[in-house]
Amino acid sequence: MFEISKKSKSVVGSLNISGSKSESNRLLALRAFTSYFEIKNISDSDDTKVMMSAINSNQEKIDIGHAGTAMRFLTSYFSSIENSSVILTGSKRMRERPISILVDALRQLDVDISYLENEGYPPIRINGRVINKKQVNLPANVSSQYISSLMMLGVSLQKGLVINLSTEIISLPYIDMTKKIIERIGGSVELKPNQILINSLSNKKILSQIVESDWSSSSYFYSIAALSDSSDLTLNTYFNDSIQGDSDLVEIYKNFGVRTTYINDGIHLSKSDDKIEKKISLDLSNNPDLAQTIVVTCLGLEIDCDLYGLQTLKIKETDRLRALKSEIEKFGVDKIEITDNSLHLENNSQLKSHISIDTYNDHRMAMSFAPLSLLNPIIINDPMVVTKSYVSFWDHLEKLGFEISKNK
């Protein structure tokens, strides 16, 4: 466990945050589906390392641990490798996360996939083959990673792929990200309300690609800036025309008094003098990974919040809604309610000191609660879970003047 504190409530510094995990893993998948090209500023996260290792593996059984993105993307990738047979498995939590919607879609393409333990869940055996069919049908109101996985598969198919969607898309920015990355390497995608058309990518040289730094990772520093007395904080390799949906942070955190200025391929975070409302209501259908950070920011600023569009959080590394409720109640909050797709916080916290936060094998639980240490010392259990997405997180906090007592 780590005990985290900070003497000053002012934040000054400059950080180089690793490339986006979401962009990196898409580029790795597309490189595997097409031909080799250089990827610059690639993520140093565990998930990306797992993805790289799995693609290069010659083992029959591949364990991807907690890496949900790798599980979804690799299921489609290995489906397309002719005469291959691979078992994809993962951690206990990964074996509890459903994959049947993607498997059912791939079976429509005549891919041979079987469940080795529980129906609908990993581990799965994939017997790859040449795919000749070009249409699949699936719902779009679950994880967007299923759709992104199929979109990238479509690039490699001779006839391309038509994805017919039976429900409204959620997490649209992640699907749009996949579309833009495919187009960036020379592919073609047409996105319609209930259909996605992916054309085969012709064999041509693909130029090197640069990965923008991860906006989800920047969210914790937005929270720190919001909770600070003053902020002079620069985060590098962020673009004004970002393809990451979580760049909505710029607008969302205006509600918490954080001003964003774009400077030389980076962003500068400062405090504004604008009045902060005492209640906020947000639809996070397009940004569910920001929910934990935003809730904790509200907790620290004594702001009530109603957050909607959170239905995918129940099938993440943990059931994030239940985990948030349990940990926030430790601060004396007795008015926090969760539903299948929302969270409602009526803030009566006294922000007790030295609260011990459990992380549930979830990197975002550790990082979203850490900014509260700006107000009072806080204890984070299993702190190295952050390496799933942000290896340097604790080092970066220390660089900003946070004190971390380790292994207490």
TORZAPA-814047 format. One record per residue (C-alpha): x, y, z; residue in three letters. Coordinates in steps of 0.1 Angstrom, whole numbers, plus 5000, padded with zeros to 4 digits. Last residue first. Layout:
XYZALA...
END
This chain:
503650095049LYS505049965016ASN505650305001LYS505350655016SER504550884987ILE504951254990GLU503351464962PHE505651734949GLY504751734912LEU507651494903LYS506251264931GLU502951244913LEU504751164880HIS506650884896ASP503350744909TRP501850744874PHE504850624855SER503350284844VAL500050424833TYR497550174817SER497849844834LYS500749984854THR498150144877VAL497649814895VAL500949904913MET498850074941PRO497549754956ASP495949954984ASN495950334982ILE496050535014ILE495050895016ILE496551205032PRO494151505030ASN493351775005LEU496051704978LEU495651334987SER492251354970LEU494151334937PRO494850964944ALA491250854942PHE491050844904SER494450684900MET493850384922ALA490250314910MET491350364874ARG493950084876HIS491349824886ASP492349504904ASN489649594930TYR491449914941THR490749934978ASP491050284992ILE492250335028SER491050665043ILE493950855059HIS492051175066SER488251215065LYS486751425037LEU483851555057GLN481451415031SER477851535027ASN477751524990ASN474651404973GLU476051164947LEU474050994920HIS475450724897LEU473950594865SER473650294841ASN472549994860ASP471650204890THR473850364917ILE473050574947GLU475250784969ILE473750954999LYS475550825030ASP478950985024VAL481150945054GLY484350915035PHE484250535035LYS480950565015GLU483150674985ILE484950344985GLU481850124985SER479950334959LYS482850354936LEU483349974937ALA479649914930ARG479750144900LEU483150004888ARG481949644886ASP485549534883THR488049534854GLU485149654833LYS481749474828ILE479649694852LYS481150014838LEU479549954804THR476150094816GLN477550434827LEU475450664804GLY474450894833TYR476151084860LEU474251294886ASP476551504908CYS476651694941ASP479751904946ILE481851904978GLU484951984958LEU486751664968GLY483651444962LEU483051614929CYS486651534918THR486051184930VAL482951144908VAL484751294878ILE487751064881THR485550754884GLN483350854855ALA486150934830LEU486250584816ASP482550614806PRO483250894781ASN480750874752ASN477850764773SER479051004800LEU475851214802ASP476651474828LEU474751654856SER476551884880ILE475652034914LYS477352304935LYS478152524906GLU481752664904ILE482053034899LYS484653124873ASP488053254886ASP489953004864SER492652764876LYS495352654851SER496052344830LEU498452384800HIS498152144771ILE500752014746GLY501652014710ASP503252354713ASN500652514736ILE496952444739TYR495352614769THR492952434792THR491152624821ARG490052424852VAL487352564874GLY485352254880PHE482652304854ASN485452394830LYS486452034837TYR483851894813ILE484852114784GLU488552024783VAL487851674795LEU485951614762ASP489451504751SER488151164764ASP486751104729GLY490251054715GLN490651164679ILE492451484690SER492251804668ASP493752034695ASN496551784700PHE498251654731TYR501951554732THR502951714766ASN501151794798LEU501852134814THR500752234849LEU500652574865ASP497752514889SER496552704919SER494552624951ASP494352264939SER491352034937LEU490552124901ALA494152094891ALA494451754907ILE491251644889SER492651764856TYR495751584865PHE493851254870TYR492151314836SER495451324818SER495550944818SER492250924800SER493651174775TRP496450944766ASP499351094746SER498851114709GLU500350824690VAL502550894660ILE502350674629GLN504950574604SER503750564568LEU501950254554ILE503250114521LYS500549964500LYS498649644498ASN495049754494SER492949794526LEU489649614522SER486649834527ASN484749874559ILE481049964559LEU479450034592ILE475650014596GLN472850144619ASN473450514620PRO476050504592LYS479850504594LEU481650454561GLU485250334565VAL488250354541SER491850254547GLY495050454541GLY496850434575ILE494950744587ARG491650604575GLU491950304598ILE492950544626ILE489950764619LYS487450474619LYS488950324651THR488650664668MET485050694655ASP484250364672ILE485850494704TYR483950824701PRO480650634697LEU480850494733SER477250374727ILE475750284694ILE471950244691GLU470749894685THR470649634657SER473949724641LEU474849574607ASN478649544602ILE479649524565VAL483149384559LEU485849404532GLY485749164503LYS489449064506GLN489349084544LEU492249264561SER490449594567VAL487349404579GLY489349264609LEU489949624620MET486149694620MET485449374637LEU487649464667SER486249814668SER482749674670ILE483549444699TYR485549724715GLN482349934716SER481249734746SER477449704748VAL474749894731ASN475849814695ALA473949494690PRO475349254663LEU474949154627ASN477749044604VAL478349064567GLN481348994545LYS481748614541LYS485048484527ASN487148454559ILE490348244555VAL490748044587ARG491648054623GLY490647794649ASN490047994680ILE489747824714ARG488148034741ILE488848104778PRO486948314781PRO483148374785TYR479848304767GLY479447944778GLU481747874808ASN484847654804GLU486447594771LEU484247804749TYR484547734711SER485447934681ILE485447814644ASP485048124622VAL482148084597ASP481648464593LEU478548444614GLN480748264639ARG482648594642LEU479448784652ALA478548514678ASP482148534692VAL481848914695LEU478548904713ILE479648614734SER482648794750ILE481448834785PRO483748934814ARG484048664841GLU487048494826ARG488748834825MET488048874863ARG489848534870LYS492748654848SER493048574811GLY492548314784THR492848294746LEU493547944732ILE494947944697VAL494647724666SER496047844633SER495347704598ASN494648054584GLU495048344607ILE491748544605SER490148424637SER493448504655PHE492948874648TYR489248884657SER489848734692THR493048944694LEU491049274694PHE488549164721ARG491049004745MET493649274739ALA491149544749THR490249354780GLY493749324793ALA493449174828HIS495748884821GLY496248824784ILE497148454787ASP497948304753ILE497847924748LYS499147774716GLU502447964718GLN504048124688ASN503648474703SER504348794683ASN500748914684ILE500448814720ALA503648994731SER502549314714MET499049304730MET500449224764VAL502849514762LYS499949734752THR497849624782ASP500749664806ASP501150024796SER504150174778ASP501950334751SER503550404718ILE505150744712ASN506050644676LYS504550344657ILE506650224627GLU504950024599PHE504649654592TYR501949524570SER498149464572THR496349274600PHE499249284624ALA499849654617ARG496049704622LEU496149534656ALA499249724668LEU497650054656LEU494449974675ARG496449884706ASN498450214704SER495350434699GLU493550294729SER496650284751LYS497250644743SER500950744743GLY502750794775SER502451114795ILE505351364794ASN504851594824LEU505551954832SER505252104867GLY503552324893VAL500652234916VAL499552444945SER497952274975LYS501252254993SER502151985018LYS501151684997LYS500051335008SER500050974996ILE500250665017GLU501050364994PHE500050005000MET
END
